[in-house]
Amino acid sequence: MPHIAITLAAASADQGPGATLRLVLLVSIVGAVLLAWFLLRGYRNNDDND
C-alpha cells in the first residue's frame, strides 16, 4: 500500500495537518460503514436458514 503513504505525504505537504486529518476521518468513516455492513449482513432473515 505505498500509494496511501504517498497520498498522506502529499496531503500534508502544503496544507498542514487539516488535509491529513480530513483524509483519516474519511477513511475511518468508510471503514466503519464497511465493517457495520459486514457484521450486520449475518443477521438478515431470509426464511431459508431453518
Secondary structure, DSSP 8 states (H G I E B T S, - for coil): -HHHHHHHHHHHHHHTHHHHHHHHHHHHHHHHHHHHHHHHGGG---S---
